[in-house]
Amino acid sequence: MKKMCGKLRKVKKRMLTFTSIMVIFLAVFEIDCRANSVETIKVDAKEAEELSLSADSAILMEAETGKVLYEKEADKIVSPASITKIMTLILIFDAIEAGKIDYSDVVTTSEHAKSMGGSQVFLETGEQQTVETLIKCIVIASGNDASVCMAEYIAGSEEAFVQMMNERAKGLGMENTVFLDCCGLNDTMEHHTTARDVAIMSRELITKYPEIHHYSTIWMENITHVTAAGSKDFTLANTNKLLRQYDWITGLKTGSTSLAKYCLSATADKDGNKLIAVIMGAQDYKARFSEAATLLNYGYSILDIYHDDNSDLIKNIKVKNGTKDEITMMPESMFMYVCEKNEKSSDITKNVEIKKMNAPVKQGQIVGIVTYYIGSKPIGSVNLISSDDIRESGYMDYLKKMWYKYIL
């Protein structure tokens, strides 16, 4: 009976340990997916010329890693027009995630918000709409009035909100961006960005808040204006025409003013591979869409991504002089690599090195490393860590071990 109880206790412990490992692994995996730095794949002059982009500047980025696949004048200072609203949306979703506001909150339109020109959804002073409806107005119809409504609701004033926008941009490493308003109506070069910075904030929005695609893929939807004059429907029509022209498009935001010309941050997802194509300063309405599609097609034609979740390395390893003889080793993160020109994911190999461990061992302590290679060239590594703690054995621990081994 004692032996049976002992076996049951061991099985129960193993199940709890395995569950804990998987929870930690998934959490670390999620964090790491967003922590990769931006890298650049060099595109030679001939390839760049063959793309024949007429836009003033452009960039193509792989969304998960932030690796740049193509760029043309990506750091040129340009006017962003309504692409500004990508940062506005980031702050809206930040506030929702932080619990400061909720989708169902009711927002009242101010005189200032109502006075916005340009693209708008014609909100009236005193009109009330939910946060979710205003998100739709911003994403689908690029409503300037809706953007100001949300800015005032979150920060108390548009000016305070714009300060938050610039702080958030600085935190993302958007080195060449300055916002003067929350919607992009300010048509001066004092309100500026670059194609690279637009790609960076687009990546932040779609990777941190993938729910944005619930709204950015809506082609048309009605909202209802309820004012003193009565109730009437208004149709939101998506400004991103690629939704009907490109099979894998998932968003994201258009913009145009006389200074900015025609701009687009286009996001796409083909078989789980996500790309961001930014076109700034296209010469006409149609060119921004056709050139974004050209960039996306180019990206998918060269894209070769290697994924390894390292789940085969979740295993027990020996530990000397500890209260337990083994500890569970697990990868600190998954490994992902976007192959450069003339590289193939099938050529990637990995080498595993595991340390000889002596107690004490702390949870999260590095116990080994996996290094990845293409040929002899190292392309990255992942630490292998301990999933829990092990104390160094004391006198009483040795006595207990002898008791269980030789007497029970």
N, C-alpha and C positions, 0 to 999 in steps of 0.2 A: 504493500500500500504506500509506504514511504517513497519507494522508487518511482511509482506511478505519479505521485504528487510532484516529485522532483522533476520528472519529465514534462509534466503539464506546465510547471512554472517556467522551465526553459523555453518551451514553445511560445508561451505568452510573452516572455521577454524578447524573443527574436522578432515576433510580430510587431511589438511596440517599437523596437529599434528600427525595423525596416520602414515602418510608417513615418517615423521621425526623420529618417534619412531622406525619404522622398519629398516630404514637406520642405525641408531645408534646401534640397536640390532645386526644386521648382521655384522657390523664392529667389535663390541666387541666380538661377537661369533668367528669370524675368528682369532682375535688376541689371544683369550684365548685357542683355540685349540692347539696352539703351545707353550703355556706358562707353561704346566704342568711339575712338577718335576718328576725325575725318582724314581720309587719305586720298591721294590722286593717282589715277592711272594716266600715264602719258599717252596722248593721241598724236600721231605724227601729222605733219602739215598736209600731206596728201589726203589722209582720211578726213581731216577737218574740212578741207576744201570740197571733198566729195559730198559732205552733208549739205553744203550750199545754203547755209542759214543767212538770211538777210537782216535778222534782228540785231540791234546794237550790242546785246550781250545775251549769253545763254549758259546754262549748266545742266548736266545730267548727273544725278546722284542715286546710288543704291541706298534704299531707305534704312535697312536694318543696321548696316555698318557705317553709313555715312561716306562710303568711298565714292569719290568723284570719277565718273567714267568718261566725261567729256566736258570741256569748257571753252567758251569764247568770250574774252573780255569779262570774265566772271567777277572781277573786282572793280569794274568801272562804276563810278557813282552815278546812279540813275534815280529818277522819280518813280515811286512805287504805285501811285494811284490807289485803287481799291484793294490791291494786294496787301496794303496796310492792315486790312481787316483780319488777316491770318493771326497777327499778334493780338488783336482784340479778342478773337475767338479763344486763343490760348488762355488769356486771363479770365475769360468767362468760365471755361472748363476748370481752370485752377480753382476758382471760387466755388464751383459746384463740388469738386473733389474735396475741398477743405471744409465743406459743410456750411459755408457762409451764405450760400443761396441754394435754391432748389429749382428744378425744372418747372414746378407748379406754382412758384411765386408769381404774384401779379405785380406788374410794373406799370407805373403811370407816366404817360408822355408829357414832358415839359414843353414850354414854349420854345426853348432853345433847341430841343431835339426836333420839334415840328418844323423849325425854320430851315433845316438842312436842305440844300438843293441837290442837284445831281441825281444819281440813282436813289430812289426812295420807294417806300411802300405806302406813303401818304397817311401817316399817323396824324391824328388831330390832338391838339392840346387837351390834356385830361383823359385821353383814351387809354384804356387799360388792356394789356396783353400779357400772357404768361411768358416766362423766361424761355420756355421751349419754342413758343411761336416766334419770339424775337430772334432766336438762334436761326430758325428757318428763314426768316426775313433777311438776315445777314448773309447766310451761306448761299441760299438759292437766288435771291433777287438783289443781293449786294446793297441792302437798304442802309443808307447813311443815317436816316432818322432812327432806325432800329439800333444801330451801333451806338449812337449817342445816348439813347435810352438806357442801354445796358451799362455804358460807361458811368453814367450818373448814378445808376442803381448800385453799382459795385463800389465806386470810389467817392460818391457824393458830388463830384463835378467832373466834367470832361478833362479839365486841366490836371486834376489829381490822378485821373486814370492814365493820362498820357505819360505822366511821370513814372507810373508803374510799368507802362509799356517799355519805356527806355531802360528801366532797371532790369526788366526781364530780358530784354535784348542783350544787354551787357553781360548778364549771367550766362547766356547761350553762346557768348563769344562772337556776337554780331558786331564786329569792330567798325564797320562803315555804315552804320544805320543811326539815323536820328528821326524820331517821330514828333510831329507838331500837333497832330490831331489823331482821332481814333478811327477815321474812315478813309482818309486819303484825299479829301477835298482840297487840301492845301497844295496848290499847284506851283510851288517854288522849290528850288534846289536845296533850300534849308531843310525841307522834309525829304529825306533821301535814304537810299539803301543800295544794295548790289544784288546781282543774281545769286551770288554765293550765300549772302545773308538770307535771301528769300528762301533758298533751299534749306538752310539750317533751321529757320523757324517753321517751315512746312514739315520738315522731318520731326521736329518736336511735337507738333500738333497731331500728326497721324500716328506716331509711335506711342506717345503718351496717352492720347485720347482717340483710339481707333473708332470710337462711337461717332466721330465727326462724319464718317462715311455714311451713316444712316441718313444724314441730311444732305451731304454733298452729292449723293447719287439720285436725289429726287428731281425729276424732270419738271413736273408741275404740281402745284398744290394750292388749294384755296384757303385763305384765312378770312375771318369775319371782322369787319370794322363795326364796333358798337359805339356810337356817339350820340350827342343831343339831337342830331339830325335823323337818327334812326339806325337801322342795321343793314349792312350791305356786304356782299362777298367781294373779295379781291383775289385775283389769281397771281400767284408767285410763279414766274417762269425762270428756269435756270439759265444763267448767263454763260455757262460753260457748255458750248455746243458739241464738245467732244463726247459728251454723254450719248449722243446719237451717231457719232462718227467713228468712235474707236472702241473696240470690243472690251478692252480691259481697264477702261478709265474708271477711277473711283473718286475723282474730285480735281481741282480743289478750289481755286479762286482766280477770277479774272480781274482786270483793271484797265482803265483807259482815261487819259486826260490829254489835252493838247500838248503838254510838256512830256508826259510819260509815253505818249503814243499808245500802242496796244500791248498789254502784258498778260501773262498767264503763268500760274504755277499749276502744273498738271500732275496728278498722281495716278499711278496704274498698278494693277496687281494681276500678274499672269502666272498661274500655277504656284501661287504663294510667293513669287518673287516680286518685290515692290520697288518701283522706280519713281523718282521725282524729276520732272523736266520743267525747267524755268526758262521762259522766254520774256525778255525785257526789251521794250522799244521796237516792236515789230511795226512794219510800215502801214499795215492795214488790218482790218477786223479779221479777215480770213487767215492771214499769214500766221498770226500767233497760234492758231489751232493746227494748221498744216505743219508748221515747223516744230511744234511740240510733239506731234505724231511722228515726225521724222526722227526726232531725238529718241523717243520711246522705242521705235522700231529698231533703231541702231543699237540701243542698249540691250534689247532682248536678243538681238542677233549675236552679240559678243558675250552676253552674261553667262558665266560659269561659276557657280557657287558651291563651295565645299562645306558641309555641315557635319559635325560630330558631337553628339550629346555626351559621349564618354560614359554612357551607362554601363558599358562592359567593365569599367574600372571601379564600380561600387562593389567592394569586396573586403573581406577581413584580412588584416596583416598582423604579424606577430609583434608583440611588445614585451621587452624584458623588464623584470623587476617591478612589475605593476600589480595592482589588485586584480586585474584581469590579464589574461595571456594574449588577448587579441583586441584589436580596435577596428572599427569599420572605416575604411578609406572611401572618400567620394570626391568627384571633381568639383572644383570651386565654381566652374561655369561650363557652358558648352563652348565649342570652338566653331567659328565661322570665318571663312576666307573667300573674298571675291577675287577670282583669278585675273591676273593681268594678261596683256597680249602675249601670245605664244606660251601660255601656261594652261595646263589641264588639271581639273580636280582629280581625275583618275591617277595622276602621277604623284599625288600627295601621300606621304608616309608619316608615321608617327613613332616616336621612341619614348618608352616609359621607364623612368628611373624612380625607384622606391627606396627611401632611406631605411637604415636599420634603426629601429625605435627603442628607446629606453624611457621608462616612466620617470617623472610625470609627463603626461601628454595633455595639452589643453584642447578644448573644442575649437576647431578652426585652425589649429596649428598645421603648418605645411609639412606633409609627410612624404611628398614626392612631386614629380613634375612630368608632364607630357609635352614633348617638343615636336613640332610639325615641320616637315621639310618638303621642298620640291627639289629633287636631286640632293645636292649637298647644301642647298640654301635654306637656312631656317626662316620660317614665315610666321612663327608665333608659338605660344606655349600656354598651357593651362596648369595651374597648381592643383595638386591633390592634397586634400585636407582631412583632418580627423573629424568625425561626426560627433564625438563627445569627449568627456574627460576621463583620464585614468590616473589615479593616485599612485605614488610610489609605495610599494609594500613596506609595512613596518613589521615589527616583531610579532604582533598579534595576528597580522594578516598571514604570515608564514605558518603560524600555528594552526589557523583555520584551514589553510590549504592542506596541511598534513592531516588534519582531522577528517576532512571530507575525502581525501585520497585514500587514506589507509584504515580509517576506522568505520566510516559510514558505508 
